[in-house]
């Protein structure tokens, strides 16, 4: 079964450049989210703890622990 979040995308400006996130896997049982991160032409895949609050799922990115909500990710249009 295809993950309903698979490859959804979100762009975030960190004050210096745009960073693009694509969801590779979201595992609610393990409370983990794996994202492909594209920044300045480099791509890496990182797994973060999947957290939740009254607004839904999110993970924290960067040294400032920026909260990125899963619901902000959108389908990639072709």
PyMOL Python script that loads the backbone (N, CA, C, O; Angstrom):
from pymol import cmd

cmd.read_pdbstr("""\
ATOM      1  N   UNK A   1       0.848  -1.182   0.000  1.00  0.00           N
ATOM      2  CA  UNK A   1       0.000   0.000   0.000  1.00  0.00           C
ATOM      3  C   UNK A   1       0.891   1.243   0.000  1.00  0.00           C
ATOM      4  O   UNK A   1       1.838   1.332   0.782  1.00  0.00           O
ATOM      5  N   UNK A   2       0.592   2.179  -0.858  1.00  0.00           N
ATOM      6  CA  UNK A   2       1.371   3.404  -0.966  1.00  0.00           C
ATOM      7  C   UNK A   2       1.082   4.320   0.219  1.00  0.00           C
ATOM      8  O   UNK A   2      -0.067   4.535   0.603  1.00  0.00           O
ATOM      9  N   UNK A   3       2.148   4.841   0.775  1.00  0.00           N
ATOM     10  CA  UNK A   3       2.027   5.790   1.880  1.00  0.00           C
ATOM     11  C   UNK A   3       1.362   7.062   1.355  1.00  0.00           C
ATOM     12  O   UNK A   3       1.799   7.599   0.337  1.00  0.00           O
ATOM     13  N   UNK A   4       0.338   7.547   2.008  1.00  0.00           N
ATOM     14  CA  UNK A   4      -0.404   8.724   1.530  1.00  0.00           C
ATOM     15  C   UNK A   4       0.427   9.998   1.583  1.00  0.00           C
ATOM     16  O   UNK A   4       0.045  11.010   0.995  1.00  0.00           O
ATOM     17  N   UNK A   5       1.554   9.959   2.276  1.00  0.00           N
ATOM     18  CA  UNK A   5       2.432  11.122   2.367  1.00  0.00           C
ATOM     19  C   UNK A   5       3.607  11.052   1.396  1.00  0.00           C
ATOM     20  O   UNK A   5       4.349  12.025   1.256  1.00  0.00           O
ATOM     21  N   UNK A   6       3.788   9.909   0.723  1.00  0.00           N
ATOM     22  CA  UNK A   6       4.979   9.659  -0.079  1.00  0.00           C
ATOM     23  C   UNK A   6       5.229  10.759  -1.108  1.00  0.00           C
ATOM     24  O   UNK A   6       4.356  11.087  -1.911  1.00  0.00           O
ATOM     25  N   UNK A   7       6.424  11.315  -1.069  1.00  0.00           N
ATOM     26  CA  UNK A   7       6.943  12.330  -1.992  1.00  0.00           C
ATOM     27  C   UNK A   7       6.212  13.669  -1.949  1.00  0.00           C
ATOM     28  O   UNK A   7       6.388  14.482  -2.856  1.00  0.00           O
ATOM     29  N   UNK A   8       5.416  13.918  -0.949  1.00  0.00           N
ATOM     30  CA  UNK A   8       4.863  15.260  -0.792  1.00  0.00           C
ATOM     31  C   UNK A   8       6.022  16.206  -0.523  1.00  0.00           C
ATOM     32  O   UNK A   8       7.039  15.811   0.047  1.00  0.00           O
ATOM     33  N   UNK A   9       5.862  17.451  -0.934  1.00  0.00           N
ATOM     34  CA  UNK A   9       6.973  18.396  -0.925  1.00  0.00           C
ATOM     35  C   UNK A   9       6.658  19.651  -0.126  1.00  0.00           C
ATOM     36  O   UNK A   9       5.509  20.082  -0.031  1.00  0.00           O
ATOM     37  N   UNK A  10       7.713  20.226   0.445  1.00  0.00           N
ATOM     38  CA  UNK A  10       7.595  21.484   1.173  1.00  0.00           C
ATOM     39  C   UNK A  10       8.877  22.272   0.967  1.00  0.00           C
ATOM     40  O   UNK A  10       9.969  21.710   1.039  1.00  0.00           O
ATOM     41  N   UNK A  11       8.753  23.577   0.708  1.00  0.00           N
ATOM     42  CA  UNK A  11       9.923  24.440   0.589  1.00  0.00           C
ATOM     43  C   UNK A  11       9.968  25.379   1.783  1.00  0.00           C
ATOM     44  O   UNK A  11       8.955  25.940   2.201  1.00  0.00           O
ATOM     45  N   UNK A  12      11.175  25.533   2.317  1.00  0.00           N
ATOM     46  CA  UNK A  12      11.389  26.339   3.509  1.00  0.00           C
ATOM     47  C   UNK A  12      12.579  27.253   3.251  1.00  0.00           C
ATOM     48  O   UNK A  12      13.608  26.804   2.746  1.00  0.00           O
ATOM     49  N   UNK A  13      12.447  28.527   3.594  1.00  0.00           N
ATOM     50  CA  UNK A  13      13.572  29.455   3.469  1.00  0.00           C
ATOM     51  C   UNK A  13      14.204  29.616   4.848  1.00  0.00           C
ATOM     52  O   UNK A  13      13.549  30.046   5.798  1.00  0.00           O
ATOM     53  N   UNK A  14      15.474  29.267   4.942  1.00  0.00           N
ATOM     54  CA  UNK A  14      16.150  29.265   6.244  1.00  0.00           C
ATOM     55  C   UNK A  14      16.866  30.584   6.557  1.00  0.00           C
ATOM     56  O   UNK A  14      17.633  30.665   7.516  1.00  0.00           O
ATOM     57  N   UNK A  15      16.615  31.601   5.753  1.00  0.00           N
ATOM     58  CA  UNK A  15      17.275  32.884   5.944  1.00  0.00           C
ATOM     59  C   UNK A  15      18.440  33.081   4.993  1.00  0.00           C
ATOM     60  O   UNK A  15      18.874  34.211   4.768  1.00  0.00           O
ATOM     61  N   UNK A  16      18.948  32.000   4.436  1.00  0.00           N
ATOM     62  CA  UNK A  16      20.050  32.049   3.479  1.00  0.00           C
ATOM     63  C   UNK A  16      19.648  31.513   2.113  1.00  0.00           C
ATOM     64  O   UNK A  16      20.019  32.078   1.084  1.00  0.00           O
ATOM     65  N   UNK A  17      18.894  30.429   2.106  1.00  0.00           N
ATOM     66  CA  UNK A  17      18.522  29.782   0.844  1.00  0.00           C
ATOM     67  C   UNK A  17      17.238  28.967   1.060  1.00  0.00           C
ATOM     68  O   UNK A  17      16.778  28.772   2.185  1.00  0.00           O
ATOM     69  N   UNK A  18      16.688  28.504  -0.058  1.00  0.00           N
ATOM     70  CA  UNK A  18      15.519  27.632   0.024  1.00  0.00           C
ATOM     71  C   UNK A  18      15.977  26.190   0.224  1.00  0.00           C
ATOM     72  O   UNK A  18      16.946  25.739  -0.386  1.00  0.00           O
ATOM     73  N   UNK A  19      15.269  25.490   1.076  1.00  0.00           N
ATOM     74  CA  UNK A  19      15.515  24.078   1.335  1.00  0.00           C
ATOM     75  C   UNK A  19      14.232  23.342   0.950  1.00  0.00           C
ATOM     76  O   UNK A  19      13.143  23.709   1.392  1.00  0.00           O
ATOM     77  N   UNK A  20      14.366  22.304   0.126  1.00  0.00           N
ATOM     78  CA  UNK A  20      13.209  21.527  -0.313  1.00  0.00           C
ATOM     79  C   UNK A  20      13.205  20.178   0.390  1.00  0.00           C
ATOM     80  O   UNK A  20      14.215  19.475   0.425  1.00  0.00           O
ATOM     81  N   UNK A  21      12.059  19.831   0.944  1.00  0.00           N
ATOM     82  CA  UNK A  21      11.872  18.549   1.637  1.00  0.00           C
ATOM     83  C   UNK A  21      10.867  17.712   0.860  1.00  0.00           C
ATOM     84  O   UNK A  21       9.822  18.215   0.449  1.00  0.00           O
ATOM     85  N   UNK A  22      11.180  16.434   0.659  1.00  0.00           N
ATOM     86  CA  UNK A  22      10.241  15.473   0.095  1.00  0.00           C
ATOM     87  C   UNK A  22      10.124  14.309   1.064  1.00  0.00           C
ATOM     88  O   UNK A  22      11.132  13.742   1.486  1.00  0.00           O
ATOM     89  N   UNK A  23       8.913  13.958   1.413  1.00  0.00           N
ATOM     90  CA  UNK A  23       8.703  12.837   2.341  1.00  0.00           C
ATOM     91  C   UNK A  23       8.995  11.530   1.618  1.00  0.00           C
ATOM     92  O   UNK A  23       8.414  11.243   0.572  1.00  0.00           O
ATOM     93  N   UNK A  24       9.894  10.748   2.181  1.00  0.00           N
ATOM     94  CA  UNK A  24      10.227   9.434   1.645  1.00  0.00           C
ATOM     95  C   UNK A  24       9.422   8.368   2.379  1.00  0.00           C
ATOM     96  O   UNK A  24       8.919   7.429   1.761  1.00  0.00           O
ATOM     97  N   UNK A  25       9.300   8.510   3.690  1.00  0.00           N
ATOM     98  CA  UNK A  25       8.544   7.548   4.487  1.00  0.00           C
ATOM     99  C   UNK A  25       8.065   8.224   5.763  1.00  0.00           C
ATOM    100  O   UNK A  25       8.787   9.014   6.371  1.00  0.00           O
ATOM    101  N   UNK A  26       6.865   7.909   6.151  1.00  0.00           N
ATOM    102  CA  UNK A  26       6.313   8.370   7.421  1.00  0.00           C
ATOM    103  C   UNK A  26       5.786   7.138   8.137  1.00  0.00           C
ATOM    104  O   UNK A  26       4.816   6.523   7.693  1.00  0.00           O
ATOM    105  N   UNK A  27       6.421   6.780   9.237  1.00  0.00           N
ATOM    106  CA  UNK A  27       6.067   5.578   9.967  1.00  0.00           C
ATOM    107  C   UNK A  27       5.458   5.977  11.309  1.00  0.00           C
ATOM    108  O   UNK A  27       6.162   6.363  12.242  1.00  0.00           O
ATOM    109  N   UNK A  28       4.138   5.875  11.378  1.00  0.00           N
ATOM    110  CA  UNK A  28       3.426   6.256  12.600  1.00  0.00           C
ATOM    111  C   UNK A  28       3.681   5.276  13.743  1.00  0.00           C
ATOM    112  O   UNK A  28       3.608   5.658  14.910  1.00  0.00           O
ATOM    113  N   UNK A  29       3.979   4.020  13.421  1.00  0.00           N
ATOM    114  CA  UNK A  29       4.237   3.028  14.465  1.00  0.00           C
ATOM    115  C   UNK A  29       5.580   3.264  15.150  1.00  0.00           C
ATOM    116  O   UNK A  29       5.700   3.095  16.363  1.00  0.00           O
ATOM    117  N   UNK A  30       6.582   3.653  14.376  1.00  0.00           N
ATOM    118  CA  UNK A  30       7.914   3.928  14.930  1.00  0.00           C
ATOM    119  C   UNK A  30       8.092   5.400  15.304  1.00  0.00           C
ATOM    120  O   UNK A  30       9.112   5.778  15.881  1.00  0.00           O
ATOM    121  N   UNK A  31       7.100   6.226  14.975  1.00  0.00           N
ATOM    122  CA  UNK A  31       7.200   7.679  15.197  1.00  0.00           C
ATOM    123  C   UNK A  31       8.448   8.261  14.539  1.00  0.00           C
ATOM    124  O   UNK A  31       9.241   8.959  15.171  1.00  0.00           O
ATOM    125  N   UNK A  32       8.601   7.947  13.229  1.00  0.00           N
ATOM    126  CA  UNK A  32       9.729   8.433  12.441  1.00  0.00           C
ATOM    127  C   UNK A  32       9.257   8.965  11.103  1.00  0.00           C
ATOM    128  O   UNK A  32       8.277   8.479  10.538  1.00  0.00           O
ATOM    129  N   UNK A  33       9.963   9.967  10.600  1.00  0.00           N
ATOM    130  CA  UNK A  33       9.716  10.471   9.256  1.00  0.00           C
ATOM    131  C   UNK A  33      11.066  10.567   8.552  1.00  0.00           C
ATOM    132  O   UNK A  33      12.027  11.103   9.104  1.00  0.00           O
ATOM    133  N   UNK A  34      11.128  10.044   7.335  1.00  0.00           N
ATOM    134  CA  UNK A  34      12.340  10.145   6.523  1.00  0.00           C
ATOM    135  C   UNK A  34      12.053  11.122   5.400  1.00  0.00           C
ATOM    136  O   UNK A  34      11.042  11.001   4.709  1.00  0.00           O
ATOM    137  N   UNK A  35      12.936  12.089   5.215  1.00  0.00           N
ATOM    138  CA  UNK A  35      12.757  13.103   4.182  1.00  0.00           C
ATOM    139  C   UNK A  35      14.028  13.227   3.353  1.00  0.00           C
ATOM    140  O   UNK A  35      15.140  13.104   3.866  1.00  0.00           O
ATOM    141  N   UNK A  36      13.837  13.475   2.052  1.00  0.00           N
ATOM    142  CA  UNK A  36      14.941  13.836   1.179  1.00  0.00           C
ATOM    143  C   UNK A  36      15.047  15.350   1.249  1.00  0.00           C
ATOM    144  O   UNK A  36      14.071  16.057   1.001  1.00  0.00           O
ATOM    145  N   UNK A  37      16.228  15.848   1.585  1.00  0.00           N
ATOM    146  CA  UNK A  37      16.442  17.277   1.760  1.00  0.00           C
ATOM    147  C   UNK A  37      17.362  17.762   0.650  1.00  0.00           C
ATOM    148  O   UNK A  37      18.479  17.268   0.491  1.00  0.00           O
ATOM    149  N   UNK A  38      16.875  18.744  -0.122  1.00  0.00           N
ATOM    150  CA  UNK A  38      17.676  19.340  -1.184  1.00  0.00           C
ATOM    151  C   UNK A  38      18.018  20.758  -0.769  1.00  0.00           C
ATOM    152  O   UNK A  38      17.142  21.592  -0.541  1.00  0.00           O
ATOM    153  N   UNK A  39      19.328  21.009  -0.676  1.00  0.00           N
ATOM    154  CA  UNK A  39      19.803  22.332  -0.271  1.00  0.00           C
ATOM    155  C   UNK A  39      21.064  22.662  -1.053  1.00  0.00           C
ATOM    156  O   UNK A  39      22.053  21.931  -1.008  1.00  0.00           O
ATOM    157  N   UNK A  40      21.011  23.769  -1.765  1.00  0.00           N
ATOM    158  CA  UNK A  40      22.149  24.248  -2.552  1.00  0.00           C
ATOM    159  C   UNK A  40      22.705  23.151  -3.456  1.00  0.00           C
ATOM    160  O   UNK A  40      23.921  22.991  -3.562  1.00  0.00           O
ATOM    161  N   UNK A  41      21.822  22.397  -4.107  1.00  0.00           N
ATOM    162  CA  UNK A  41      22.221  21.374  -5.065  1.00  0.00           C
ATOM    163  C   UNK A  41      22.626  20.047  -4.473  1.00  0.00           C
ATOM    164  O   UNK A  41      22.946  19.120  -5.216  1.00  0.00           O
ATOM    165  N   UNK A  42      22.622  19.923  -3.159  1.00  0.00           N
ATOM    166  CA  UNK A  42      22.992  18.672  -2.509  1.00  0.00           C
ATOM    167  C   UNK A  42      21.753  18.018  -1.924  1.00  0.00           C
ATOM    168  O   UNK A  42      20.881  18.683  -1.364  1.00  0.00           O
ATOM    169  N   UNK A  43      21.693  16.699  -2.068  1.00  0.00           N
ATOM    170  CA  UNK A  43      20.540  15.943  -1.574  1.00  0.00           C
ATOM    171  C   UNK A  43      20.999  14.965  -0.503  1.00  0.00           C
ATOM    172  O   UNK A  43      22.005  14.273  -0.666  1.00  0.00           O
ATOM    173  N   UNK A  44      20.250  14.917   0.594  1.00  0.00           N
ATOM    174  CA  UNK A  44      20.508  13.927   1.632  1.00  0.00           C
ATOM    175  C   UNK A  44      19.176  13.390   2.129  1.00  0.00           C
ATOM    176  O   UNK A  44      18.156  14.075   2.063  1.00  0.00           O
ATOM    177  N   UNK A  45      19.192  12.172   2.623  1.00  0.00           N
ATOM    178  CA  UNK A  45      17.999  11.570   3.206  1.00  0.00           C
ATOM    179  C   UNK A  45      18.248  11.428   4.701  1.00  0.00           C
ATOM    180  O   UNK A  45      19.228  10.819   5.129  1.00  0.00           O
ATOM    181  N   UNK A  46      17.337  12.007   5.490  1.00  0.00           N
ATOM    182  CA  UNK A  46      17.500  12.038   6.940  1.00  0.00           C
ATOM    183  C   UNK A  46      16.209  11.546   7.595  1.00  0.00           C
ATOM    184  O   UNK A  46      15.112  11.843   7.122  1.00  0.00           O
ATOM    185  N   UNK A  47      16.350  10.801   8.676  1.00  0.00           N
ATOM    186  CA  UNK A  47      15.200  10.343   9.453  1.00  0.00           C
ATOM    187  C   UNK A  47      15.142  11.140  10.747  1.00  0.00           C
ATOM    188  O   UNK A  47      16.126  11.240  11.480  1.00  0.00           O
ATOM    189  N   UNK A  48      13.971  11.704  11.012  1.00  0.00           N
ATOM    190  CA  UNK A  48      13.739  12.513  12.212  1.00  0.00           C
ATOM    191  C   UNK A  48      12.665  11.859  13.077  1.00  0.00           C
ATOM    192  O   UNK A  48      11.853  11.085  12.572  1.00  0.00           O
ATOM    193  N   UNK A  49      12.653  12.159  14.364  1.00  0.00           N
ATOM    194  CA  UNK A  49      11.531  11.734  15.203  1.00  0.00           C
ATOM    195  C   UNK A  49      10.260  12.429  14.718  1.00  0.00           C
ATOM    196  O   UNK A  49      10.259  13.630  14.448  1.00  0.00           O
ATOM    197  N   UNK A  50       9.197  11.670  14.613  1.00  0.00           N
ATOM    198  CA  UNK A  50       7.895  12.216  14.231  1.00  0.00           C
ATOM    199  C   UNK A  50       7.165  12.609  15.512  1.00  0.00           C
ATOM    200  O   UNK A  50       6.878  11.766  16.363  1.00  0.00           O
ATOM    201  N   UNK A  51       6.876  13.877  15.633  1.00  0.00           N
ATOM    202  CA  UNK A  51       6.231  14.410  16.828  1.00  0.00           C
ATOM    203  C   UNK A  51       4.799  14.800  16.493  1.00  0.00           C
ATOM    204  O   UNK A  51       4.442  14.886  15.318  1.00  0.00           O
ATOM    205  N   UNK A  52       3.987  15.033  17.496  1.00  0.00           N
ATOM    206  CA  UNK A  52       2.609  15.460  17.235  1.00  0.00           C
ATOM    207  C   UNK A  52       2.148  16.394  18.340  1.00  0.00           C
ATOM    208  O   UNK A  52       2.617  16.334  19.476  1.00  0.00           O
ATOM    209  N   UNK A  53       1.218  17.254  17.970  1.00  0.00           N
ATOM    210  CA  UNK A  53       0.564  18.140  18.926  1.00  0.00           C
ATOM    211  C   UNK A  53      -0.887  18.282  18.490  1.00  0.00           C
ATOM    212  O   UNK A  53      -1.371  17.495  17.677  1.00  0.00           O
ATOM    213  N   UNK A  54      -1.583  19.280  19.024  1.00  0.00           N
ATOM    214  CA  UNK A  54      -3.004  19.450  18.695  1.00  0.00           C
ATOM    215  C   UNK A  54      -3.238  19.776  17.222  1.00  0.00           C
ATOM    216  O   UNK A  54      -4.364  19.657  16.738  1.00  0.00           O
ATOM    217  N   UNK A  55      -2.184  20.188  16.499  1.00  0.00           N
ATOM    218  CA  UNK A  55      -2.313  20.533  15.077  1.00  0.00           C
ATOM    219  C   UNK A  55      -1.901  19.407  14.142  1.00  0.00           C
ATOM    220  O   UNK A  55      -1.999  19.561  12.925  1.00  0.00           O
ATOM    221  N   UNK A  56      -1.447  18.288  14.670  1.00  0.00           N
ATOM    222  CA  UNK A  56      -1.058  17.157  13.837  1.00  0.00           C
ATOM    223  C   UNK A  56       0.418  16.834  13.943  1.00  0.00           C
ATOM    224  O   UNK A  56       1.102  17.244  14.880  1.00  0.00           O
ATOM    225  N   UNK A  57       0.897  16.077  12.944  1.00  0.00           N
ATOM    226  CA  UNK A  57       2.285  15.628  12.942  1.00  0.00           C
ATOM    227  C   UNK A  57       3.234  16.740  12.508  1.00  0.00           C
ATOM    228  O   UNK A  57       2.879  17.612  11.715  1.00  0.00           O
ATOM    229  N   UNK A  58       4.471  16.685  13.060  1.00  0.00           N
ATOM    230  CA  UNK A  58       5.526  17.600  12.642  1.00  0.00           C
ATOM    231  C   UNK A  58       6.877  16.989  13.005  1.00  0.00           C
ATOM    232  O   UNK A  58       6.958  16.013  13.751  1.00  0.00           O
ATOM    233  N   UNK A  59       7.938  17.591  12.458  1.00  0.00           N
ATOM    234  CA  UNK A  59       9.290  17.250  12.889  1.00  0.00           C
ATOM    235  C   UNK A  59      10.074  18.544  13.015  1.00  0.00           C
ATOM    236  O   UNK A  59       9.678  19.581  12.482  1.00  0.00           O
ATOM    237  N   UNK A  60      11.183  18.472  13.721  1.00  0.00           N
ATOM    238  CA  UNK A  60      11.992  19.665  13.969  1.00  0.00           C
ATOM    239  C   UNK A  60      13.253  19.604  13.124  1.00  0.00           C
ATOM    240  O   UNK A  60      13.939  18.583  13.078  1.00  0.00           O
ATOM    241  N   UNK A  61      13.552  20.732  12.444  1.00  0.00           N
ATOM    242  CA  UNK A  61      14.670  20.798  11.505  1.00  0.00           C
ATOM    243  C   UNK A  61      15.666  21.874  11.913  1.00  0.00           C
ATOM    244  O   UNK A  61      15.282  22.952  12.366  1.00  0.00           O
ATOM    245  N   UNK A  62      16.941  21.571  11.747  1.00  0.00           N
ATOM    246  CA  UNK A  62      17.995  22.552  11.930  1.00  0.00           C
ATOM    247  C   UNK A  62      18.368  22.781  13.379  1.00  0.00           C
ATOM    248  O   UNK A  62      17.769  22.223  14.299  1.00  0.00           O
ATOM    249  N   UNK A  63      19.386  23.629  13.554  1.00  0.00           N
ATOM    250  CA  UNK A  63      19.881  23.881  14.907  1.00  0.00           C
ATOM    251  C   UNK A  63      18.928  24.753  15.718  1.00  0.00           C
ATOM    252  O   UNK A  63      19.056  24.838  16.939  1.00  0.00           O
ATOM    253  N   UNK A  64      17.976  25.402  15.051  1.00  0.00           N
ATOM    254  CA  UNK A  64      16.965  26.191  15.772  1.00  0.00           C
ATOM    255  C   UNK A  64      15.687  25.391  16.023  1.00  0.00           C
ATOM    256  O   UNK A  64      14.707  25.916  16.552  1.00  0.00           O
ATOM    257  N   UNK A  65      15.711  24.111  15.634  1.00  0.00           N
ATOM    258  CA  UNK A  65      14.562  23.207  15.821  1.00  0.00           C
ATOM    259  C   UNK A  65      13.274  23.801  15.250  1.00  0.00           C
ATOM    260  O   UNK A  65      12.242  23.855  15.918  1.00  0.00           O
ATOM    261  N   UNK A  66      13.365  24.241  14.003  1.00  0.00           N
ATOM    262  CA  UNK A  66      12.205  24.789  13.313  1.00  0.00           C
ATOM    263  C   UNK A  66      11.160  23.693  13.142  1.00  0.00           C
ATOM    264  O   UNK A  66      11.464  22.602  12.661  1.00  0.00           O
ATOM    265  N   UNK A  67       9.945  23.989  13.535  1.00  0.00           N
ATOM    266  CA  UNK A  67       8.838  23.034  13.485  1.00  0.00           C
ATOM    267  C   UNK A  67       8.257  23.012  12.068  1.00  0.00           C
ATOM    268  O   UNK A  67       7.739  24.024  11.595  1.00  0.00           O
ATOM    269  N   UNK A  68       8.341  21.858  11.386  1.00  0.00           N
ATOM    270  CA  UNK A  68       7.800  21.700  10.037  1.00  0.00           C
ATOM    271  C   UNK A  68       6.624  20.730  10.102  1.00  0.00           C
ATOM    272  O   UNK A  68       6.797  19.544  10.385  1.00  0.00           O
ATOM    273  N   UNK A  69       5.441  21.244   9.840  1.00  0.00           N
ATOM    274  CA  UNK A  69       4.219  20.448   9.939  1.00  0.00           C
ATOM    275  C   UNK A  69       4.028  19.587   8.694  1.00  0.00           C
ATOM    276  O   UNK A  69       4.179  20.069   7.572  1.00  0.00           O
ATOM    277  N   UNK A  70       3.703  18.340   8.891  1.00  0.00           N
ATOM    278  CA  UNK A  70       3.464  17.412   7.782  1.00  0.00           C
ATOM    279  C   UNK A  70       2.305  17.913   6.932  1.00  0.00           C
ATOM    280  O   UNK A  70       2.331  17.747   5.712  1.00  0.00           O
ATOM    281  N   UNK A  71       1.297  18.516   7.531  1.00  0.00           N
ATOM    282  CA  UNK A  71       0.146  19.015   6.771  1.00  0.00           C
ATOM    283  C   UNK A  71       0.511  20.152   5.821  1.00  0.00           C
ATOM    284  O   UNK A  71      -0.266  20.465   4.919  1.00  0.00           O
ATOM    285  N   UNK A  72       1.676  20.778   6.003  1.00  0.00           N
ATOM    286  CA  UNK A  72       2.124  21.834   5.089  1.00  0.00           C
ATOM    287  C   UNK A  72       2.736  21.286   3.815  1.00  0.00           C
ATOM    288  O   UNK A  72       2.942  22.037   2.861  1.00  0.00           O
ATOM    289  N   UNK A  73       3.030  19.998   3.775  1.00  0.00           N
ATOM    290  CA  UNK A  73       3.562  19.360   2.579  1.00  0.00           C
ATOM    291  C   UNK A  73       2.457  19.178   1.554  1.00  0.00           C
ATOM    292  O   UNK A  73       1.330  18.836   1.911  1.00  0.00           O
ATOM    293  N   UNK A  74       2.768  19.402   0.289  1.00  0.00           N
ATOM    294  CA  UNK A  74       1.777  19.333  -0.792  1.00  0.00           C
ATOM    295  C   UNK A  74       2.200  18.314  -1.835  1.00  0.00           C
ATOM    296  O   UNK A  74       3.376  17.968  -1.946  1.00  0.00           O
ATOM    297  N   UNK A  75       1.217  17.838  -2.603  1.00  0.00           N
ATOM    298  CA  UNK A  75       1.487  16.947  -3.723  1.00  0.00           C
ATOM    299  C   UNK A  75       2.360  17.683  -4.731  1.00  0.00           C
ATOM    300  O   UNK A  75       2.170  18.875  -4.975  1.00  0.00           O
ATOM    301  N   UNK A  76       3.309  16.975  -5.307  1.00  0.00           N
ATOM    302  CA  UNK A  76       4.161  17.560  -6.333  1.00  0.00           C
ATOM    303  C   UNK A  76       3.403  17.532  -7.648  1.00  0.00           C
ATOM    304  O   UNK A  76       2.976  16.472  -8.105  1.00  0.00           O
ATOM    305  N   UNK A  77       3.235  18.714  -8.260  1.00  0.00           N
ATOM    306  CA  UNK A  77       2.537  18.764  -9.547  1.00  0.00           C
ATOM    307  C   UNK A  77       3.551  18.599 -10.658  1.00  0.00           C
ATOM    308  O   UNK A  77       4.680  19.081 -10.572  1.00  0.00           O
ATOM    309  N   UNK A  78       3.129  17.908 -11.701  1.00  0.00           N
ATOM    310  CA  UNK A  78       4.042  17.641 -12.834  1.00  0.00           C
ATOM    311  C   UNK A  78       3.969  18.745 -13.840  1.00  0.00           C
ATOM    312  O   UNK A  78       4.660  18.700 -14.857  1.00  0.00           O
TER     313      UNK A  78
END
""", "prot")
cmd.dss("prot")
cmd.show_as("cartoon", "prot")
cmd.util.cbc("prot")
cmd.orient("prot")
